[in-house]
């Protein structure tokens, strides 16, 4: 994956074929994306509004709606500019032009190699990175613009320090951060003096607040080295 810069981005995968969803989800999840699945238009609308994904991967032939109509609906949601890639077995020039006209950022014809699909997603994201700054791993989501942390659709209330600490971890997934590194990142201008024990206490409180919603071990201790935000990929 491209330097890991897109890790933690949520993709709403809309496809009526379960086998297709399983294959795509497996490949994209193993490359650091957070996948949300929908098998029809009704479910897709509900999950789009509930989870506010960073990206939409949309099949045109759904059991209850034309995927192009769903693409238009997404674009109508508060002038939403979430990146969209349409997947379809229809590969005529007319179909491609129509999909792009409806607001898609790219149009790919099935069957498509998962590696090519990944590259196309990364290419679109490079052009549109400013559209979505939120990160999500295994249901834990942080929205930097709004200053909100959620586990699925439930908000987790954090102190300012805890929020900044979690943001540091989530922007460095699977990287070991020493206590000294954490202190230096949290107070880059040395505006406040804290010791390593204080860092441990804040991490303990952050873990406890997250543990009220899930028992997944997001922040793990690496003996003698520090801490790591564990995304389990």
C-alpha positions, 0 to 999 in steps of 0.5 A, spaced: 500 500 500 502 507 498 506 508 504 500 506 509 497 513 508 490 511 506 490 506 512 484 507 516 480 510 511 473 507 511 470 504 504 462 503 503 462 497 499 455 496 495 454 490 492 449 485 491 453 479 490 456 476 497 462 472 493 464 479 490 464 483 497 468 477 501 473 477 496 474 485 495 473 486 503 478 481 504 483 484 499 482 491 501 482 490 509 489 487 508 491 493 505 489 497 511 482 500 509 476 499 514 470 496 510 463 497 511 458 492 507 451 493 504 448 488 499 442 493 496 440 500 496 436 501 502 442 498 506 447 502 503 443 509 504 442 507 511 449 505 512 452 511 508 448 516 513 450 512 519 457 511 518 459 517 513 464 513 509 471 516 506 469 512 500 464 509 496 465 503 491 458 502 488 456 496 483 450 499 478 446 492 478 443 492 485 437 488 487 432 494 489 435 500 485 439 502 479 446 503 482 447 510 478 440 513 482 444 511 488 450 515 486 446 521 484 443 520 491 450 520 495 451 526 491 445 530 493 447 529 501 448 536 503 453 537 497 457 530 499 463 530 495 465 523 497 469 519 492 466 514 488 468 508 484 463 505 480 463 497 478 459 494 473 459 489 468 456 494 463 462 496 459 460 500 453 462 508 452 455 510 454 455 506 460 462 509 463 460 516 460 453 516 464 456 513 470 461 519 470 456 524 469 452 522 475 458 524 479 463 518 480 470 519 480 472 513 476 468 507 473 471 500 472 468 494 468 468 487 472 471 482 473 477 487 475 483 484 479 483 486 486 490 489 485 488 494 480 482 496 484 486 497 490 491 502 485 485 505 482 482 507 489 489 509 491 489 514 485 482 517 486 484 518 494 490 522 492 486 527 488 481 527 494 485 526 500 482 533 503 475 531 503 476 526 508 480 526 514 477 521 519 480 515 521 477 508 523 480 501 525 475 496 527 469 500 529 473 506 532 473 512 529 476 519 530 474 525 526 479 530 527 475 536 523 469 535 528 474 533 534 469 527 535 471 519 537 466 514 536 465 506 537 461 505 531 455 510 532 456 511 540 460 517 542 466 516 546 467 522 551 475 524 552 479 529 555 483 534 550 489 530 552 486 523 551 483 525 544 490 528 542 493 522 545 488 517 541 489 521 534 497 520 535 496 513 536 491 512 530 496 516 525 501 511 527 498 505 526 502 499 528 508 503 530 511 503 537 512 509 540 516 510 546 514 515 552 519 520 550 516 520 543 509 521 545 511 527 550 515 530 544 509 529 540 504 532 545 508 538 547 512 539 541 514 546 543 516 544 550 510 548 553 509 543 558 513 539 562 510 532 564 514 525 566 513 518 563 509 516 569 503 521 567 503 518 560 502 512 563 496 514 567 493 518 561 494 511 557 490 507 562 484 512 562 484 512 555 484 505 555 478 504 560 474 509 556 475 505 550 474 498 554 467 501 556 465 500 548 469 494 546 474 489 549 479 489 543 486 491 545 487 497 541 493 500 545 498 495 547 504 495 551 511 493 548 515 491 554 521 496 555 519 500 549 513 503 549 506 503 546 503 501 540 496 502 536 494 495 534 490 494 528 491 487 527 492 487 520 
